[in-house]
Structure formats: structure tokens, C-alpha cells
Amino acid sequence: MMWITFAPISDDASDYFNGIGTTAVNFLAIVFQIFYGPGTLIGIMSMKRRGLRGTLVLGGWLTFAGATLRVIAAYWKDEIGNVCCYALVLSGQCLAALAQPMFNSLPVSLAAAWFSISERDIATAIASLFNPLGNAVGQVLPPMFVSENDETNHVTGFTSLLLCEALITLVSLVITIVFFQSQPPTPPSYSTQLRNAGIDIYSSIDSGDIEGGWNRLNREFSALMNNKDYVILLVAFSSGLGLFNTFLTLIYQIVEPFGYSNDDAGSFGAVLIVCGLVGAAVAGAMLETTHAYRTILKGGFLLCQLAMLFFFSMLFSHNFYGLLVAFCLLGLFMLPMLPAVVENCAECTYPIPEELSTGLLFVGGNIIGIPCIFIAQYLIGWRSWGPLPFTPSNVFIQAVFLFTLLVLYFYNGEYKRMNCDNVPADEREDTTMFCDYPPECGPLNPAVNCSSSTSNLERTETPNSQLFSGFHGTLDSRDDSDPSRSNETF
């Protein structure tokens, strides 16, 4: 919501800050992409130390603080001047930008922590929809509050708009603090039970071991970069998300040359998001019933390419309803790709924590989105290379989409998490054994053999063994006379 606030009213926002120009207005959205990497890192470390609830509360406080700072800037604009007002609004955007990754990376983690196998996919889809729902609010609210007098160029309604958004963030924060818990008493699936056992014992080694946390994060990152299917998913999704962010940020600037107003741009954005919510709900149900993650992902990206072609063919003057249909199709096919991608990511990277694997996907998308915005903004001002829809900006967007589709063709990720959950009950390991073992053992890392037949932990790998210093006391204190615990090899 806060990211996209100024996009549908970019010309009014420019006038409100005394003609700072569309580039400066666009930068209020671009900071979300600049700060996405640092915000993702903060979110990952928060998940490891504070869990799901602590991370959501931290993100909620940062968002509310940023929204409050924007209200203060607008309320005292006349006293502090345009430059200081813009600087404070930008600072508020930066705080919210740090919080955004904490929310975007958590739908899969939330679904895995709280929902069974039969509910997990649809839960991921629903949780993923709240990000585009916030985008819809951010598209609809600004034109409702902000207006400009054509004769005096005086812009009104900014303070009311920013106050309304601040109240929304406050309500969300209060609800999270009062009602939300990190996880249920009993894990809802075998895969979650296995990973929780490993993560919990790792956290119990030394909650203040910062070096150990960084070392484990480095190992997880290396594992992801060595996963060919994940790298393909990273490249494809990063390109697609970067282009989607560019499209939403420049939505008014794309349609304005053809005679469409701020209100029209807000309507187009809202239709895209609302239809996307419907499409994502349908995609979630398909993922839940078929588990055909790869097929739905590749087919969906192909439909996105066709919908974008249709949109550009409709982009001409006096075609409001044709553009509405085009935006409807874009939303219907583009937004469902979010749950499809994160589900494929969770499957092919299990048991690496979802907040890291999906977080990196969003980091890549936001990094690519920065140059895409500047390139598309520059190309919008160029003359057409030929008849519509072959304008330079349109050709650029289509070329990036085609590249994404071609890369995704080579994706063939394994369903690791689903395979784990499908292990017959009589063949499953007793996760209580993890109370004596670090998470690198057993199903979490079959390449490492751990034995409890001695008083110390014997491992076939020695690197990073210092991570478990201080852990041997737990092993020494156990009862080795219990035959059920002797000579266990994972």
C-alpha cells in the first residue's frame, strides 16, 4: 500500500512537492526496491531469533513508524518547506521499505507452520494475496483523497490520505500483537515437524552465537546457489517481478500519453489487482487439488505473455473499456504466479527455510526492478518505432517477458517437501531423536552421519564444527544405556 501510494497520482504528487518532477516521485517507490535486500536480511535473522510472530511485529512497527513520519511531514509542510517535507516522506518510505520483505517472504512459512498438507497450498495462495490487496488499496485510495485545482495548481487531500494509511498500519499492528502466535502446539505436517526439530535444537545451542548464525546462513545460501532449479527460478521470477513492479510504478505514465487521467490509472490498477485476487484464488485451488506446481507455473507465465500482448494492442486513445479488459486479463494471469512460484520454491529447496529461499527471489525482483523503471521511464518519451503497440517501452517490456518465459522452460524442480510428507507413517523417523542432534543430521542433511554411541558428536564433516561447541554437554548427560538410542546413524 505505502509502496504504490504515489504512482497513480504522480503528477499531483509532483505539484504537491512544488514541481520536483516524476523521477523524484518515482523514487518514493524505488526506495522499496533499494532497501529490499537489507530488509530481507533483517527479516531472515529475525525469523531465526524471534520466530514468525516476532518478525511480523517488528515489520508492523517499522511500517507504522514510516507511515507516521509521512503524516508528520504532510501536517507541518508549510512550516518546514517542500524540501524537508519530501525528505521526511522519503524517510518514512525507507522505514516501510525495510519492513516490506518481512511480510512478502512469510506466506510459505506461515502456511507450513500452521496448515496441514491438504490446506497448505491454498493457505499460501491466500496469504500471498494480501500483498496485491495492499497494492489495490494503494491504487484506489490516492485518487479518492487527492485533488488539484486546475487554475491554482493547489493540491489538497495529501494529509488525509497519509493519515488514513497510517491508521490502517496501526490497526494491522494491533491485530498482530493481540492475536497472532508463531506456531500451533503440534506441527501440522511431517516435513514441518522434521525441520522444526532441527531449527529448535540449533537455536538452543547458543541464542547469542552471532558467528554461528552467519555461518549457517552462509551454508544455506551456498546450497541454494548450487541448486540449478532454484537458480533458474530466481532468474525467471526476478525478471518477472521486476517488470511487474515497473508496470505498477509507471502505470499512470504509461497510459497518460493516450489521454487517460489519474482516476483512470487508479481504476486500471484496481481492476488489475482485484482480478488478480480472483485468479490467485483459482490458482491456489488448482495447486491444492493437482499439486502440478511446475505445469501451472510454466502455463501461467505463457498466459502472462499473451495478456501483455493484448494489453499493448488495446493501448490507444478513447478505449477505456478495452483497457479495463486488458488490465483484468493481466491481473488474472500475473498475480497467480506469486503463489505458484513460492510453492515451487518451497518444494525444490526443502528443508532450507522458506524465508531465505523466497526472500532471495523477491530481492532479485526488486534489484532488477530498479533499472527497469528508469529504462521504461526513459523509453516512454521516445517516438514509436512503428504502429502501436510497437513503442520502445512496449517492446522493452515484451522482450523482458519473453526472456523470462524462455528461462523458465528449463525449470524442472523436484517436489522434495511433498516427497517428505508422503513418507509412510511406519517409515518415518522419530523426531524426538533430534533433541540430541544438530539440524545438519538425518533427513535435514543425509550427507552427514552422526553417531550417539560416544560421548561426543562424531561427524563425517568437520567444517563449521565450532557451531556446535557447548552442545556436547547435552550429549554427555544423556543415558547411553538406553538401547533404543545406541548406534543411531542418520
N, C-alpha and C positions, 0 to 999 in steps of 0.2 A: 504493500500500500504506500509506504513512505518513499520507496524507490521510484515509483512511477508517478508521483503526485504532480510534478510539473510538466510531464510530457504532453498531456492533452491541452494544456494552456500555455505552451511555450512562448507565444508572442505576448500574452498578457503578463507572464512572469518577467519577461524581458523589460516591458514597460514599467512594471512594479518596482524593479530594481534600477530604474532610471536609464533604460536602454542599454543594458550590459551586453545584449546580443544572444543569439541562440546557442552559440558554443558554450558560453558561461552557464546558460540554463541547462544545457545537456550535461554539463559537468556535474550538476547536482545528482544526476542519475549515474554518471560514470564512476563516481567515488564508490558506489556499491560494488563495482567490479574491481576497482583498485584494492579495496580493503577486504575482498572476499578471501584471499589467501591467508592473511593474518587472522581473520575471523574464524576461518576453518581450523587453523592450528589451535587457537584458544578453545574452540569447541571440542576438538579431539582430546586435548589434555583435560578439559573439564569433565568430559564423559568418563575418562579413566579414573579421575579422582573423586568426582561428586555424583556421577551417575546421571541418569536421564532427567530426574526431577531437578537436580542442582543446575544442570546445563540449561534447561528451559527457563528456570527462574533467573539465572544470570542473563540470558538473552532478553528476557522480558524487562529487566531493569535497564539494560543498555538501550533498548528500544524506547522505553518510556522517558529516559533521560534525554535522548536525542529529540524526541517529539516535544518535550517541554522546552528545550533550548530553542527550537524553532518558534514556539509560541512567544517566548520572551523577546526574540528578535523582531517579530512582527508587531508586538504590542508597543515596544519602545522604538519603532523605526524612525519616527520623526525626531526623537531626541538623539539617537546615536548615528543617524545618517544612513544612506544607502549602502555604502561600502561595508560598514560594520554590521549592518543588518544581513547583508549577503554572507559575510564571513561567519556569523553566528548560525545562520540557516545551514551553511555548508558544514559547520562543525557538528550540528545536530544530525545531518545526513551521515557524517562519518561514524558517529556513535551507533546509529541504526545499522549502518553497513557492517560493522563488526559483529552485530548480533544476528544478521540475516543468515549466515551459514549454519548457525546453531539450530535453526529451525528447518532449513532446507535439507540438511543431511540426516534428519532424525526419523522420517516416516518409516523407513525399513526397520530401524532399530526399535521403534515404538511397536510396530506390528509384530516383530519377532519376540519382543519381551512380553506382550500382553495377549496375543491371539494364537489359537491353535492352527494346525496346518490347513484345515478346511476354511479358516477365516482370514488367514494371513495375507493373501493376495488382495482381497477386496479391502482389507484394512489399510494396506499400503496405498492402494488407489485413493481411498477416501482421505487419508492423511496428506497425500501429495496434492490433493485438490485445494487445500487451504492456502497454498502459495498463490496459485492463479486466482483464487477467490479474493485474496487481498489485492491482487492486481486489478481485478474488476472494480473493487471499491475505489482503488486509486484512479481508475479511469472515469468513473461516474461522478464521484464527489466534486472534483475541482470545477467542472463546468457549472455545477449546481450552485456553488458558492461564489465563484469569482466572475466578475463582470467588469467591463471597461466602457467608459463614456467616450463615444467616438469623437466628440467635439473637444473635450479637455484632455483626453488620454489618461484620465484618472481611474486607477484600478481599485476596486473595492472587493471586500469579502475574503481577503487573504488570512486575516487574523481568525475569522470564524472557521475557515477551512482547517487551518493548522490546529486550532483548539479542538475541533471535532475529532481529528485524527489522534490527537494526544489522549482524549478521553477513551477512544477505542483501545489504545495500547494499555491504558491503565486498567480497564475492565478485564482485558485478557490476562494481565499480570496478576490481578487479584484472584481470578478464577484458578490460575495455575498454582498459586501459593496455597490456596484453601483446599482444593480438591484433588490435585494430581499427585500420584505416587510413582516411583521409578518402576516397580515391577510387582506382580502378584506374588502371594506366598509360595505358589507352586509353579514352576516353569511350564508353559503351555505345550512345549514340544521337546522331543529328544535332542534335536540339534541345539536348541536354546539351553537345555539342561547341561549338555556337554560343555558348551562354551562358557556358560556362567560359572561352572565348576572351575574351569581353568582361569578365568578372569578373576574370580574371587580369591583364589589361592595366591595368584600373582600379586594382587593388591595387598594381601595380608603380609607379604614379605617385609615390606618397609614402605609405608604410605608416603614417607618423605624422601624416598630414593629417587631424586630427580634424574640422576645419571642413568639409573636403571630404566626409568620410563622412556628416556630418549633413545636408549639402546633398543628397547623393544619396538618403539615406533619406527626406528630405522630398519629393523628386520622386517617388520610388516610392510613398509614402503618398498623395500627391495623385493619382497615376494610378489607384490603387485606389479612392479615393473618387469619382472621375469615371467609374468603371466601373459602370453601372447593375446589371448582373447580379451583380457581386460584392457590391454593397451589399445586394441582395435576399438573397443567400446569407448575408451577415453577419447581417442581422436575423433570418432564419429559424433559422440554426444557433445563434446566440447565445441565442435564446429556448428552443430545444430543449435545448441543453447546460445552460443554467441550471436548467431544470426537472429534467433527469436528475441533476445534482449535488444538487439539493434532495431528490429522491427517495431517493438513496443515503444522504445525510446523515441524513435523518429516518426511515429505514426502520423502525427499532425503534419510534419514537414514533407511526408510522402504524398499525402492527399491534398495539401493546401494549394499547390500549383494548379490543381484542376478545379479550383473554386469551392472547396469544402471548408467549413468553419471549424472552430474549436468544439462546438456542440456536436457537429457531425463526427469529428475524430473521437470524441468521448463515446458516442453511440457505437461507432465501429469497434472500438476497443472493448466495450462492454459486451457486445454481441459475440466477439471472438472468445472472450473468457467464459461467458455463460454456455455457449455451445460446446466449448472445450470441457466444461464440467460434465455435460451430458455424455460427451464422447469418452471421457475418462471413466465415468461410471460404467459404461458399456464395456470398455476395455478391461476394467477391473473384474467384471463378471466373467468375461471371456478367459482372462488369466486364471481365475479361480476354478473354472469348470474344466478347462482344457489343459492347463499347465504348458501350453505351447508357447513358451516365452520367446524363443528365437523367431518362430514364424510370425507371431504378432508384431514383434519389433521390426522385422525387415519389411513386412507388408505395410505397416503403418508409415514408415519413412517413405515408401514409394507413393502412398496416397498423399503425403505431405507435399511431395514434389509436384504432383499433378494439381493439387489445390492451389499451390503458389502460382503455377502457370495460369490457372483460371483467374486468380486474383488480378494478375497483371493484365490479362486480356479485358478485365472489367474496369480498369483504372483510366477512366476518361470523364469528361465533364458531364453534368446532368445525368448521372447514372447512380443515384443514391441507393436505390433498392437493389440494383445489380451488385453494388459493392457490399451491401449488407449480406447478401447471399454468399459472396466470396469470402467475407470475414467469418461467416458462420461455418463454412467448409474448412477454412484454415484452423479455426478453433477445434472443430470436430475431430480433425486428424492430428493436429500438432500436440495439443495438451495431453492426449492419452499416451504419448510417447514417454512422458515423465515416469509414470508407474511402470511401464514396460521396461524402460532402461534400468531403473533401480532394482527391479526384480531380477533381471538378467545379471546385473552386477552382484547382487547378494548371492545368487546361485553359483556363479563362476569363481567367486573369491572366498567362499566359506572355507575356514572359520574366521577369516580376518574380520574385525569389527566393521559393521556397515557404515558407521560414521566416518571412518577413514576412507574406505573404498568409494562410497558415494560422494563424500566430501571432495575428494580429488576430482571427480567428474565435474562438479559444479565450479571448482576453482578453475579448471581448464576452460569451461564455457565462459566464465567471466573474464578471464585473461584474453581470450580470443575476441570477446565482445568489444573490448576497448578499441583496437584498431578498426574493427568492422564498423563501429559507429562513426568514427572520423572519416573512413573511406566512403561509406554510404552518404554521409552528410555532404562531403565534397562533390560526389558524383551527382547528387540530386540537382545541383545547379548547372550541370552540363546540358548541352543540347542533345537531342535524341540522335542516335546513330542511324535511325531509320524509323519506320512507322511503329506506333505503340503495339506491343508493350516493350519494344527493344530500346529502352532508355539505358544509359550507362549504369545507373544504380540498380535497375531491374536485372540487367544481365549479370552484374556482380553477385546479387543475392541468389540468382538461379545457379550460377556457377558454384557457389559455396554449397548449396543444397545438393547439387549433383555429385560433388566431391564426397560429401557425407554419405550419400547413398552407395557410392562405389566402394568406399572403405568398409561400410557395414556388411557388404556382400561376403567378406572374408571372415565374419564373426561366426564362431561355432562353439560357444561356451558350454562347458559341462554343467549339469544340474547337480552340483555337489551337495548343497544343503538338502535338496529333496531326496537324494540318494541316502543321505544320513537318516532322515526321518522315516524312510521306508525300510530301514533295517528291522527284521522281525524282532518282536519283544524278547524272545528267548535267546537271541544272539547279541543283545545289547550289553555294553559294559556297565558295571555298577559305578555310577558317578561318585559314590562315596569314597572310592579309592583315590579321587583327586585331592582329598584332604591331605595326602602325604606326597603329592607330586606337583611340580610346576606345570603350567599350561603347555609347555613345549612337548610334554609326553603324550603318549597314547594317540587317540583319534585327532587331537589338535596338531600333532606333528609325528606321523608314523615313522619318519626317518630317524627319530631319536629314541633309543632304548633306555629305559630307566628301570633299575632293579632295587627292590626293597630288602634284599637278602643281607645287606650290610648296613652298618650304622651310618654310612654316608651315601650321598646320592652319586651313583655311578652312571655316567653318560658317555655315549659314543662320540659326542661332540664337546669340545672344550671351549670354543669361543663364547664370550659373554657369560662364562660361568660365575663371574663375580656378581651377576644379578641375583644370584640365589645365596649369597653369603648371609649368614644369620638364619638361614632356613633349615640348616642341618640339625639344629637343636630340636626342632619338631620331629624330625625323623628319629633322632636318638632316643626320644622319650616314648616312642610307641612300643607296643608289646609285640616283639618279633616271634613270640611263642605261638601266636595265632596262626594255625596252618593255612587259613584262608587267605593270609596276606603274604605268604612266603613265595619267593621265586616268581613274582609277578613281572611279566615282561609285556610291554605295550608295543 
